[in-house]
């Protein structure tokens, strides 16, 4: 009897090991909780070809925008924990929403396992060229001259762009009107089309429009300048201490096999080390990071504490309903 049990356990171990070696054995869904065209989607698509090569299977990007990344994130949280669903995440979905929303349908640390911290990226304040603003001082003066007259777009309530502008208003004593959209792409289109006057967005999405003359770059929402656009000053040069950098990462549903998490982490790290990928990211103001899942877990925890403090100070904790 004991011999049979031991034989069964040994067989189960062999089967499990074989399954781990075969992973992935079918396409993987990569949920991006924003519409196509924004900075988040652009970074995901930049990494995707190399990821497919590393894994030897198709990785299908599934854009599920809306509700400040809640729709796509909740979809991923409820997916099977089998290694065939990944979520492209950022601080809005992992560190901000838990404090901002009263009835969030997911809880990051309960519902997800970290895979990797992909990058940090600079954001830039850009205006419609018709607005008589060339510097951050110009914008502040215009905002103070007409409180509530300037409109700005973002990819959603509580998004990085929204919080960056709230920080700007808080530090300058100004009041501007928030117009949220379902993603960075639509938010940027609103500035280009003149529906709103400005937005703080990622360089990867804004710089091409600046070079084409559809937007005017005003200042970087970072602590320092970015080498790829050295002539654009940082907001911190005018407002010391201002920094609204963004980060991206990847998580999977809680309970995903450790072997799958390890395989995905190794694949992403390999892609991030490719010179052509790093050059493309850095050109857009994106700094590749990489590392172990445990390191990303520490970041998520610390960022959650940071934004919880900020939102409570601003009177925005649990201020939003779905």
C-alpha positions in Angstrom: 0.0 0.0 0.0 2.7 2.4 1.0 4.7 1.5 -2.1 1.7 2.3 -4.2 1.2 5.7 -2.5 4.9 6.5 -3.0 4.7 5.5 -6.7 1.6 7.7 -7.2 3.4 10.6 -5.6 6.4 10.1 -7.8 4.3 9.9 -10.9 2.4 13.1 -9.9 5.8 14.8 -9.4 7.0 13.7 -12.9 3.7 14.9 -14.5 4.0 18.3 -12.7 7.6 18.7 -13.8 6.7 17.8 -17.4 3.9 20.2 -17.4 6.2 23.0 -16.1 8.8 22.2 -18.8 6.1 22.4 -21.5 4.7 25.7 -20.4 3.5 27.6 -22.3 1.7 25.1 -24.5 -0.9 27.5 -26.0 -1.3 31.3 -26.5 -1.3 33.6 -23.5 -3.7 36.5 -23.1 -2.0 39.8 -22.1 -4.7 42.1 -20.8 -3.9 45.8 -21.2 -6.5 47.8 -19.2 -6.5 50.8 -21.5 -7.6 51.3 -25.1 -5.1 51.1 -28.0 -2.9 54.2 -28.7 -1.9 55.4 -25.3 1.5 55.1 -23.6 0.6 51.9 -21.7 -0.6 50.1 -24.8 2.5 51.3 -26.8 4.9 49.9 -24.2 3.1 46.6 -24.1 3.2 46.3 -27.9 6.9 47.2 -28.0 7.7 44.3 -25.7 5.3 41.8 -27.3 7.4 40.5 -30.3 10.4 39.7 -28.1 8.1 38.0 -25.6 6.6 35.8 -28.3 10.1 34.7 -29.3 11.2 34.0 -25.7 8.1 31.9 -24.9 7.6 30.2 -28.2 3.9 30.9 -28.2 1.6 33.7 -29.2 1.0 36.4 -26.7 -2.3 38.1 -27.6 -2.8 41.7 -26.4 -6.4 42.2 -25.2 -7.2 45.9 -24.7 -10.0 46.3 -22.0 -10.1 50.0 -21.3 -12.4 51.9 -18.9 -13.0 53.0 -15.3 -9.4 53.9 -14.6 -8.1 50.4 -15.5 -10.7 48.7 -13.3 -12.5 46.9 -16.0 -9.4 45.1 -17.4 -7.9 44.6 -14.0 -11.0 43.0 -12.6 -11.2 40.8 -15.7 -7.7 39.5 -15.0 -8.4 39.1 -11.3 -11.2 36.7 -12.1 -9.3 34.7 -14.8 -8.1 31.2 -14.3 -4.8 31.1 -12.4 -3.2 28.8 -14.9 -0.4 31.0 -16.4 -2.4 31.9 -19.5 -3.6 35.3 -18.4 -1.3 38.2 -17.6 -2.1 41.8 -16.7 -0.2 44.9 -17.7 -0.4 47.1 -14.6 0.6 50.5 -13.3 0.2 52.4 -10.1 -3.3 53.5 -10.9 -4.6 49.9 -10.9 -2.3 48.5 -8.2 -1.6 51.4 -5.8 -4.1 54.1 -6.2 -7.5 52.5 -6.9 -7.7 50.6 -3.6 -7.7 53.9 -1.7 -9.7 55.9 -4.2 -12.7 53.7 -4.7 -15.3 52.7 -2.2 -16.3 49.4 -3.8 -13.4 48.2 -5.9 -14.2 44.7 -7.2 -10.6 43.5 -6.8 -7.8 43.9 -4.2 -4.3 43.9 -5.7 -2.4 42.0 -3.0 -5.2 39.5 -2.5 -6.0 38.8 -6.1 -2.6 39.0 -7.9 0.9 37.6 -7.8 3.7 39.9 -9.1 5.7 38.9 -12.1 8.0 41.9 -12.9 8.5 45.6 -12.6 9.0 46.6 -16.2 9.9 50.2 -16.2 9.6 53.8 -15.0 8.6 56.5 -17.4 8.5 60.2 -17.5 5.3 62.2 -18.2 5.1 65.5 -19.9 2.6 68.4 -19.8 1.6 69.3 -23.3 -0.9 71.9 -24.5 -2.9 72.5 -27.6 -0.8 74.9 -29.8 -3.6 77.4 -29.8 -3.2 78.0 -26.0 -0.8 80.9 -25.3 1.4 78.8 -23.0 5.0 78.0 -23.6 6.3 77.5 -20.0 4.9 76.1 -16.8 5.0 79.7 -15.4 2.7 80.7 -18.3 0.2 77.9 -17.4 0.2 78.8 -13.7 -0.4 82.5 -14.5 -3.2 81.7 -16.9 -4.8 79.3 -14.4 -4.6 81.9 -11.6 -6.1 84.6 -13.8 -9.2 82.4 -14.5 -9.8 79.7 -11.9 -11.8 76.8 -13.4 -11.4 78.0 -17.0 -8.7 75.7 -18.1 -9.6 72.1 -18.8 -7.3 69.1 -18.8 -7.8 65.5 -19.8 -6.6 62.2 -18.3 -7.0 58.5 -18.8 -9.4 58.4 -15.9 -10.3 59.5 -12.4 -7.3 58.6 -10.2 -5.0 57.9 -13.1 -1.4 59.0 -13.1 -2.2 62.0 -15.3 -5.0 63.0 -13.0 -2.9 62.7 -9.8 0.0 64.6 -11.5 -2.3 67.5 -12.3 -3.8 67.5 -8.8 -0.3 67.6 -7.4 0.4 70.6 -9.7 -2.7 72.4 -8.6 -2.0 71.6 -4.9 1.5 73.0 -5.2 0.5 76.2 -7.1 -2.9 77.0 -5.5 -4.7 76.8 -8.9 -8.0 75.3 -9.9 -8.5 73.5 -13.3 -11.2 71.3 -14.5 -10.7 67.5 -15.0 -12.1 65.8 -18.1 -11.6 62.0 -17.7 -11.5 59.6 -20.7 -11.2 55.8 -21.0 -7.5 55.8 -21.8 -4.4 57.8 -22.7 -5.2 57.7 -26.5 -8.6 59.3 -26.2 -7.3 61.8 -23.6 -4.5 62.9 -26.0 -6.9 63.1 -28.9 -9.0 65.6 -26.9 -6.0 67.9 -26.5 -5.1 67.7 -30.1 -8.7 68.3 -31.1 -9.1 71.3 -28.8 -11.7 69.7 -26.6 -9.4 70.5 -23.6 -6.4 72.7 -23.3 -3.8 70.4 -21.9 -2.9 67.0 -20.5 0.0 65.3 -18.7 0.8 62.2 -20.6 3.6 59.8 -21.4 6.4 60.8 -23.7 5.9 57.6 -25.8 2.4 58.9 -26.7 3.0 62.7 -26.8 6.4 63.2 -28.4 5.4 62.1 -31.9 2.6 64.7 -31.8 4.9 67.4 -30.5 7.3 66.7 -33.4 4.4 66.9 -35.8 3.2 70.2 -34.4 -0.1 68.9 -33.1 1.0 69.5 -29.5 3.3 71.9 -27.7 5.6 70.5 -25.1 5.7 72.7 -21.9 7.4 70.7 -19.1 8.3 67.2 -17.9 6.3 66.0 -14.8 9.6 64.7 -13.4 12.4 65.6 -11.0 14.9 66.1 -13.8 15.2 66.4 -17.6 15.1 63.5 -20.0 18.1 62.9 -22.4 15.9 62.2 -25.4 14.3 65.7 -25.2 16.9 67.8 -23.4 15.4 71.1 -24.3 12.1 70.5 -22.4 12.5 71.6 -18.7 11.1 69.7 -15.8 8.3 71.1 -13.7 10.7 70.6 -10.7 12.9 73.4 -12.1 10.0 75.7 -11.3 8.4 73.8 -8.5 11.2 72.0 -6.5 10.1 68.6 -5.2 7.6 68.0 -8.0 7.8 64.4 -9.4 5.0 62.4 -11.0 6.9 59.6 -12.7 4.9 56.4 -13.7 5.8 52.7 -13.5 4.5 49.7 -15.4 4.6 46.0 -14.4 3.1 42.6 -15.0 1.0 40.6 -12.6 -1.0 37.3 -12.9 -4.0 35.9 -11.1 -3.3 34.8 -7.5 -2.3 31.2 -7.3 -0.7 31.0 -10.8 1.9 28.1 -10.7 5.3 29.3 -9.5 6.9 27.7 -12.5 4.8 29.8 -14.9 5.6 33.0 -12.9 9.3 32.1 -13.1 9.1 31.4 -16.8 7.3 34.7 -17.5 9.7 36.7 -15.3 12.7 35.2 -17.2 11.1 36.0 -20.6 10.4 39.6 -19.7 13.9 40.2 -18.2 15.4 38.8 -21.4 13.4 41.1 -23.6 14.2 44.1 -21.4 17.9 43.4 -21.9 17.8 43.5 -25.7 19.7 46.6 -26.9 17.1 47.5 -29.5 14.3 47.3 -27.0 16.2 49.4 -24.4 17.0 52.0 -27.1 13.4 52.3 -28.2 12.2 52.6 -24.7 14.8 55.1 -23.6 14.1 57.2 -26.7 10.6 57.6 -25.5 11.6 58.5 -21.9 11.0 55.0 -20.6 13.6 53.5 -18.3 13.7 49.6 -18.4 13.9 48.1 -14.9 13.3 44.3 -14.7 14.2 42.1 -11.7 12.5 39.5 -9.5 8.8 39.2 -8.6 9.7 39.8 -4.9 11.2 43.2 -5.8 8.0 44.2 -7.6 6.0 43.1 -4.6 7.9 45.5 -2.4 7.3 48.4 -4.9 3.6 47.8 -5.0 3.4 47.8 -1.2 5.4 51.0 -0.8 3.5 52.8 -3.6 0.2 51.8 -2.1 1.2 53.4 1.2 2.4 56.5 -0.6 -0.8 57.1 -2.5 -3.0 56.2 0.4 -1.3 59.0 2.4 -1.6 61.5 -0.6 -5.3 60.8 -1.2 -6.2 61.0 2.4 -4.4 64.4 2.7 -6.3 65.6 -0.4 -9.7 64.3 1.0 -10.0 61.8 -1.9 -9.8 58.5 0.0 -12.8 56.3 -0.8 -14.3 59.3 -2.6 -15.3 57.5 -5.8 -18.0 55.0 -6.6 -18.1 52.6 -9.6 
